Amino acid sequence: MALPLVTVVTPSFNQGHFIRATIESVLSQDYPHVEYLIKDGGSTDETAAVASEYSSRLTFVSEKDSGQSEAINKGFREAQGSIVSWLNSDDLYLPGAIRTAVEGFGRNPQAGAVYGEGYLLDREGRVSGRFPWTEPPNLWKLVHLSDYILQQTVFFRKDVVNHLGYLDETLHYTMDWDLLIRIGMKCPLEYIPEYMGCLREYPEAKTFTGGTRRARELHAVLRRYTGMRLPPGSIVYGLDAYQQSWCARLNRFLSGKCPPLAAWLQRGIRTAAQSVIDHTVKHSQGLYSDGWAGPLLRLMLPANSGPVWIEGVLPDWGAVFRGQTITVEANGVPAGKYPVGFGEFQFRVDPPPETHGQVLNLKLRASRYRVPSRIPSRGDRRRLAYQFRGIRCGELLESPGLGKLSTQAATAS
């Protein structure tokens, strides 16, 4: 089979100090069919001179635009590849990234996008650590809570982007998150557990300078897709931004008059904000990082009209879990009550006919739970109902062992 053409778009504006490394990371890939477009917003630094050194291997166009989103959209519209991506002019691909992405689409042709692991870099390009939030697909979390996908590792099917629409050019900070939500609500997202890209972090980077403006934009995007007045993600990102703003104001007004009071109030604000953020991240979905589910578990699946399979494990904790029952609600409509015995379990949920063709919002309510620690304010005080292993869409063709689930089974894509 002929290998698909992959188009990489780099939006650029006065990033001449970094862009050579970005270009080299694209052109040094071991995949043979790459189209590389640089859409520059009229840089006045050395960007054009650097790009001209590679003129036989890329297309460089410099013209004014309204910002990063418009530049990327220009590239996507011109792209000849069936797979498209963008790489910012201060970020990097890791060796083999494009080949790895193509292989990911080969394993899951239905995927609308693939993504992988990545690293954080400092200004000089030194690795400071793994991008810490990457995880397998979890559509509820993506729509309601956090953008855990590192954009520098994402590749899209162009026909999907053409169908669902390009980047929202009114967005300046969350355009990648917005596009991923739109794709995730229609198609599977394929996670590849390999390192593919790097995000460069430094004080002047856009992510660090957005502040409360970025938080307001993010809140508007999450409200659009959740319909909630205050989505969990707005609490997490909003508190993080606003506590920095509040602390900066305190520092301006009190540091010269009463430094000890300013420091004490700042510590209090940071501590309170972090406590609320941690609680929201940990409890809002009802699914914990170690696989335990709470008495109310929220899940989402792309638009689907087939059956859903829920898989998990109920530990034999005696009378505490005996008679455990999980009641399922789909888009607000009752979808069945399922008794669960000790050990591995699996049950089929047939979504009500009125939900067919819609994004599926599931609520799983367990009749029994246990709090491991009996000592208030100490130990594990979570309410634990069962160990969640996965969810899958479509007809069950065979009975796989737990732990050998499909991509969507990983954590509720």
C-alpha positions as semicolon CSV with decimal commas, in nm:
position;residue;x (nm);y (nm);z (nm)
1;M;0,000;0,000;0,000
2;A;0,117;0,353;-0,080
3;L;0,218;0,545;0,229
4;P;-0,008;0,846;0,295
5;L;0,123;1,198;0,257
6;V;0,149;1,386;0,589
7;T;0,131;1,767;0,591
8;V;0,293;1,954;0,879
9;V;0,207;2,322;0,925
10;T;0,420;2,556;1,137
11;P;0,261;2,890;1,233
12;S;0,535;3,144;1,296
13;F;0,587;3,501;1,411
14;N;0,923;3,637;1,526
15;Q;1,048;3,303;1,655
16;G;1,375;3,309;1,462
17;H;1,571;3,209;1,770
18;F;1,389;2,872;1,785
19;I;1,264;2,798;1,436
20;R;1,577;2,626;1,303
21;A;1,543;2,351;1,562
22;T;1,173;2,318;1,475
23;I;1,247;2,288;1,103
24;E;1,524;2,034;1,161
25;S;1,295;1,821;1,378
26;V;1,045;1,798;1,091
27;L;1,286;1,751;0,802
28;S;1,493;1,489;0,986
29;Q;1,196;1,253;1,026
30;D;1,243;0,900;0,894
31;Y;0,906;0,905;0,714
32;P;0,944;0,961;0,337
33;H;0,621;1,145;0,245
34;V;0,605;1,478;0,425
35;E;0,478;1,813;0,300
36;Y;0,603;2,100;0,517
37;L;0,437;2,442;0,515
38;I;0,548;2,740;0,725
39;K;0,283;3,011;0,759
40;D;0,455;3,319;0,891
41;G;0,266;3,623;1,015
42;G;0,511;3,882;0,882
43;S;0,814;3,828;1,106
44;T;1,073;4,104;1,123
45;D;1,350;3,891;1,275
46;E;1,572;3,623;1,119
47;T;1,284;3,377;1,058
48;A;1,272;3,428;0,680
49;A;1,650;3,397;0,646
50;V;1,657;3,071;0,840
51;A;1,365;2,926;0,642
52;S;1,529;3,021;0,311
53;E;1,814;2,780;0,387
54;Y;1,563;2,495;0,353
55;S;1,364;2,638;0,061
56;S;1,395;2,321;-0,149
57;R;1,230;2,112;0,124
58;L;0,952;2,335;0,254
59;T;0,713;2,610;0,152
60;F;0,751;2,940;0,338
61;V;0,490;3,216;0,306
62;S;0,505;3,535;0,512
63;E;0,195;3,755;0,525
64;K;-0,008;3,925;0,793
65;D;-0,274;3,722;0,968
66;S;-0,501;3,752;1,269
67;G;-0,296;3,508;1,474
68;Q;-0,194;3,149;1,518
69;S;-0,533;2,993;1,444
70;E;-0,570;3,167;1,106
71;A;-0,215;3,072;1,008
72;I;-0,278;2,704;1,086
73;N;-0,610;2,708;0,902
74;K;-0,441;2,851;0,594
75;G;-0,198;2,562;0,602
76;F;-0,468;2,300;0,658
77;R;-0,672;2,431;0,365
78;E;-0,370;2,413;0,134
79;A;-0,249;2,076;0,267
80;Q;-0,225;1,794;0,016
81;G;-0,179;1,527;0,282
82;S;-0,452;1,295;0,410
83;I;-0,299;1,339;0,757
84;V;-0,230;1,688;0,893
85;S;-0,069;1,836;1,202
86;W;0,080;2,159;1,326
87;L;0,402;2,222;1,511
88;N;0,460;2,562;1,667
89;S;0,779;2,744;1,574
90;D;0,938;2,693;1,917
91;D;0,846;2,325;1,963
92;L;0,992;1,998;1,834
93;Y;0,903;1,659;1,695
94;L;1,101;1,365;1,829
95;P;1,264;1,121;1,584
96;G;1,008;0,883;1,435
97;A;0,706;1,091;1,538
98;I;0,544;1,107;1,194
99;R;0,602;0,739;1,119
100;T;0,456;0,651;1,460
101;A;0,146;0,861;1,389
102;V;0,090;0,697;1,049
103;E;0,123;0,354;1,209
104;G;-0,133;0,459;1,470
105;F;-0,387;0,544;1,201
106;G;-0,308;0,213;1,036
107;R;-0,402;0,026;1,353
108;N;-0,721;0,228;1,399
109;P;-0,847;0,368;1,067
110;Q;-1,160;0,499;1,243
111;A;-0,958;0,732;1,464
112;G;-1,012;1,101;1,402
113;A;-0,680;1,189;1,565
114;V;-0,382;1,016;1,723
115;Y;-0,159;1,146;2,000
116;G;0,126;1,026;2,216
117;E;0,365;1,105;2,498
118;G;0,593;1,406;2,508
119;Y;0,855;1,602;2,698
120;L;0,879;1,955;2,836
121;L;1,180;2,163;2,732
122;D;1,332;2,478;2,877
123;R;1,429;2,779;2,665
124;E;1,763;2,623;2,569
125;G;1,601;2,295;2,462
126;R;1,697;2,089;2,765
127;V;1,442;1,828;2,874
128;S;1,288;1,924;3,208
129;G;1,056;1,625;3,233
130;R;0,769;1,428;3,084
131;F;0,451;1,615;2,996
132;P;0,277;1,492;3,311
133;W;-0,091;1,485;3,214
134;T;-0,099;1,254;2,912
135;E;-0,326;0,953;2,953
136;P;-0,535;0,718;2,735
137;P;-0,859;0,860;2,592
138;N;-1,121;0,973;2,842
139;L;-1,384;1,178;2,661
140;W;-1,568;1,292;2,975
141;K;-1,245;1,430;3,116
142;L;-1,152;1,600;2,787
143;V;-1,490;1,772;2,760
144;H;-1,541;1,862;3,126
145;L;-1,211;1,879;3,310
146;S;-0,875;1,903;3,136
147;D;-0,682;1,901;2,812
148;Y;-0,452;1,611;2,892
149;I;-0,338;1,577;2,529
150;L;-0,006;1,735;2,430
151;Q;-0,077;1,919;2,105
152;Q;0,281;1,870;1,982
153;T;0,207;1,496;1,948
154;V;-0,132;1,521;1,773
155;F;-0,199;1,424;1,410
156;F;-0,543;1,454;1,246
157;R;-0,723;1,286;0,961
158;K;-0,776;1,570;0,716
159;D;-1,117;1,445;0,601
160;V;-1,236;1,459;0,962
161;V;-1,109;1,816;1,004
162;N;-1,269;1,912;0,673
163;H;-1,601;1,770;0,789
164;L;-1,604;1,905;1,145
165;G;-1,446;2,242;1,070
166;Y;-1,104;2,394;1,115
167;L;-0,971;2,581;1,417
168;D;-1,198;2,845;1,567
169;E;-1,013;3,164;1,473
170;T;-1,175;3,357;1,759
171;L;-0,977;3,140;2,003
172;H;-0,617;3,224;2,091
173;Y;-0,536;2,982;2,375
174;T;-0,773;2,686;2,353
175;M;-0,816;2,626;1,981
176;D;-0,644;2,285;1,998
177;W;-0,860;2,175;2,292
178;D;-1,175;2,292;2,112
179;L;-1,086;2,094;1,799
180;L;-1,000;1,781;1,997
181;I;-1,335;1,796;2,177
182;R;-1,521;1,827;1,848
183;I;-1,333;1,532;1,701
184;G;-1,362;1,321;2,018
185;M;-1,741;1,360;2,019
186;K;-1,760;1,208;1,671
187;C;-1,462;0,972;1,634
188;P;-1,230;0,768;1,854
189;L;-0,905;0,928;1,967
190;E;-0,609;0,690;1,944
191;Y;-0,345;0,705;2,217
192;I;0,006;0,589;2,123
193;P;0,229;0,514;2,425
194;E;0,544;0,645;2,257
195;Y;0,727;0,978;2,289
196;M;0,653;1,194;1,986
197;G;0,693;1,566;2,060
198;C;0,823;1,838;2,289
199;L;0,670;2,157;2,428
200;R;0,910;2,441;2,501
201;E;0,825;2,631;2,821
202;Y;0,960;2,979;2,899
203;P;0,809;3,296;3,053
204;E;0,728;3,467;2,722
205;A;0,543;3,164;2,579
206;K;0,175;3,227;2,508
207;T;0,053;2,967;2,759
208;F;0,229;3,152;3,041
209;T;0,117;3,502;2,945
210;G;-0,256;3,435;2,898
211;G;-0,352;3,474;3,263
212;T;-0,717;3,548;3,336
213;R;-0,790;3,614;2,967
214;R;-0,695;3,254;2,890
215;A;-0,911;3,134;3,181
216;R;-1,215;3,325;3,048
217;E;-1,168;3,184;2,699
218;L;-1,134;2,834;2,836
219;H;-1,448;2,877;3,047
220;A;-1,649;2,985;2,741
221;V;-1,533;2,678;2,545
222;L;-1,618;2,436;2,824
223;R;-1,960;2,591;2,879
224;R;-2,029;2,551;2,507
225;Y;-1,979;2,175;2,519
226;T;-2,097;2,086;2,869
227;G;-2,392;2,322;2,909
228;M;-2,280;2,373;3,269
229;R;-2,261;2,714;3,435
230;L;-1,936;2,616;3,606
231;P;-1,767;2,312;3,448
232;P;-1,500;2,138;3,659
233;G;-1,229;2,253;3,418
234;S;-1,328;2,616;3,472
235;I;-1,270;2,569;3,845
236;V;-0,929;2,410;3,791
237;Y;-0,787;2,647;3,529
238;G;-0,976;2,952;3,656
239;L;-0,860;2,921;4,016
240;D;-0,505;2,863;3,900
241;A;-0,510;3,184;3,695
242;Y;-0,704;3,401;3,938
243;Q;-0,505;3,303;4,247
244;Q;-0,193;3,427;4,067
245;S;-0,371;3,753;3,984
246;W;-0,496;3,797;4,342
247;C;-0,152;3,727;4,486
248;A;0,007;3,978;4,247
249;R;-0,240;4,246;4,356
250;L;-0,172;4,176;4,723
251;N;0,197;4,204;4,657
252;R;0,151;4,544;4,492
253;F;-0,071;4,688;4,767
254;L;0,080;4,536;5,082
255;S;0,442;4,437;5,020
256;G;0,570;4,787;5,091
257;K;0,339;4,848;5,386
258;C;0,326;4,513;5,561
259;P;0,530;4,238;5,394
260;P;0,450;3,969;5,658
261;L;0,075;4,020;5,609
262;A;0,111;4,012;5,230
263;A;0,307;3,686;5,248
264;W;0,057;3,530;5,492
265;L;-0,244;3,621;5,277
266;Q;-0,072;3,494;4,962
267;R;0,002;3,159;5,125
268;G;-0,360;3,133;5,234
269;I;-0,492;3,208;4,886
270;R;-0,256;2,957;4,723
271;T;-0,335;2,686;4,977
272;A;-0,712;2,732;4,951
273;A;-0,706;2,744;4,570
274;Q;-0,488;2,433;4,545
275;S;-0,714;2,245;4,785
276;V;-1,021;2,316;4,570
277;I;-0,830;2,232;4,250
278;D;-0,706;1,900;4,391
279;H;-1,054;1,803;4,511
280;T;-1,209;1,889;4,173
281;V;-0,949;1,695;3,975
282;K;-0,974;1,392;4,202
283;H;-1,350;1,362;4,252
284;S;-1,543;1,532;3,970
285;Q;-1,567;1,229;3,740
286;G;-1,587;0,961;4,005
287;L;-1,291;0,773;3,853
288;Y;-0,961;0,768;4,040
289;S;-0,611;0,733;3,902
290;D;-0,570;0,384;4,050
291;G;-0,880;0,255;3,866
292;W;-1,129;0,269;4,152
293;A;-1,474;0,410;4,078
294;G;-1,687;0,602;4,323
295;P;-2,059;0,548;4,379
296;L;-2,131;0,787;4,086
297;L;-1,914;0,743;3,776
298;R;-1,954;0,973;3,473
299;L;-1,847;0,856;3,127
300;M;-1,883;0,980;2,769
301;L;-1,865;0,805;2,434
302;P;-1,869;0,939;2,078
303;A;-2,201;0,939;1,893
304;N;-2,293;0,569;1,873
305;S;-2,605;0,358;1,823
306;G;-2,470;0,020;1,931
307;P;-2,447;-0,156;2,266
308;V;-2,197;-0,056;2,534
309;W;-1,997;-0,301;2,743
310;I;-1,887;-0,212;3,096
311;E;-1,605;-0,415;3,253
312;G;-1,459;-0,413;3,601
313;V;-1,372;-0,603;3,917
314;L;-1,561;-0,620;4,246
315;P;-1,328;-0,722;4,530
316;D;-1,459;-0,978;4,777
317;W;-1,493;-0,752;5,079
318;G;-1,770;-0,957;5,234
319;A;-2,096;-0,795;5,335
320;V;-1,975;-0,451;5,231
321;F;-2,011;-0,529;4,859
322;R;-2,255;-0,821;4,869
323;G;-2,559;-0,735;4,660
324;Q;-2,378;-0,464;4,464
325;T;-2,593;-0,319;4,185
326;I;-2,498;-0,065;3,918
327;T;-2,778;0,149;3,777
328;V;-2,704;0,309;3,439
329;E;-2,850;0,628;3,298
330;A;-2,786;0,734;2,937
331;N;-2,843;1,099;2,844
332;G;-3,081;1,128;3,138
333;V;-3,281;0,818;3,039
334;P;-3,277;0,498;3,254
335;A;-3,079;0,226;3,075
336;G;-3,096;-0,063;3,318
337;K;-2,998;-0,198;3,658
338;Y;-2,720;-0,458;3,671
339;P;-2,631;-0,685;3,966
340;V;-2,256;-0,736;4,004
341;G;-2,092;-1,035;4,174
342;F;-1,747;-1,068;4,326
343;G;-1,452;-1,088;4,087
344;E;-1,437;-0,983;3,724
345;F;-1,763;-0,861;3,577
346;Q;-1,891;-0,754;3,240
347;F;-2,236;-0,639;3,140
348;R;-2,401;-0,502;2,829
349;V;-2,594;-0,177;2,823
350;D;-2,828;-0,106;2,532
351;P;-2,871;0,271;2,512
352;P;-3,235;0,381;2,475
353;P;-3,340;0,434;2,111
354;E;-3,381;0,809;2,166
355;T;-3,006;0,838;2,236
356;H;-2,895;0,678;1,908
357;G;-2,675;0,904;1,702
358;Q;-2,605;1,129;2,000
359;V;-2,293;1,170;2,209
360;L;-2,354;0,927;2,496
361;N;-2,339;1,067;2,850
362;L;-2,349;0,781;3,099
363;K;-2,399;0,789;3,474
364;L;-2,321;0,469;3,665
365;R;-2,461;0,465;4,019
366;A;-2,342;0,189;4,253
367;S;-2,565;0,079;4,540
368;R;-2,275;0,004;4,775
369;Y;-1,938;0,158;4,854
370;R;-1,671;0,144;5,120
371;V;-1,449;0,410;5,278
372;P;-1,116;0,229;5,345
373;S;-1,008;0,442;5,642
374;R;-1,231;0,462;5,947
375;I;-1,033;0,748;6,096
376;P;-1,174;1,091;5,998
377;S;-0,925;1,317;5,815
378;R;-0,668;1,037;5,794
379;G;-0,590;0,756;5,549
380;D;-0,792;0,683;5,236
381;R;-1,128;0,857;5,280
382;R;-1,253;0,796;4,926
383;R;-1,588;0,625;4,871
384;L;-1,493;0,319;4,664
385;A;-1,753;0,108;4,482
386;Y;-1,561;-0,118;4,239
387;Q;-1,254;-0,125;4,019
388;F;-1,335;0,007;3,673
389;R;-1,152;-0,162;3,387
390;G;-1,305;-0,019;3,072
391;I;-1,592;0,057;2,839
392;R;-1,635;-0,045;2,477
393;C;-1,879;0,035;2,199
394;G;-2,034;-0,195;1,942
395;E;-2,115;-0,561;1,924
396;L;-1,902;-0,788;2,140
397;L;-1,739;-1,033;1,901
398;E;-1,545;-1,218;2,168
399;S;-1,490;-1,208;2,542
400;P;-1,147;-1,050;2,594
401;G;-0,962;-1,082;2,919
402;L;-0,959;-0,775;3,137
403;G;-0,650;-0,574;3,068
404;K;-0,666;-0,666;2,698
405;L;-0,924;-0,408;2,606
406;S;-0,954;-0,204;2,290
407;T;-0,832;0,153;2,265
408;Q;-1,170;0,286;2,372
409;A;-1,172;0,054;2,669
410;A;-0,865;0,210;2,822
411;T;-1,051;0,478;3,014
412;A;-1,371;0,568;2,838
413;S;-1,293;0,741;2,513
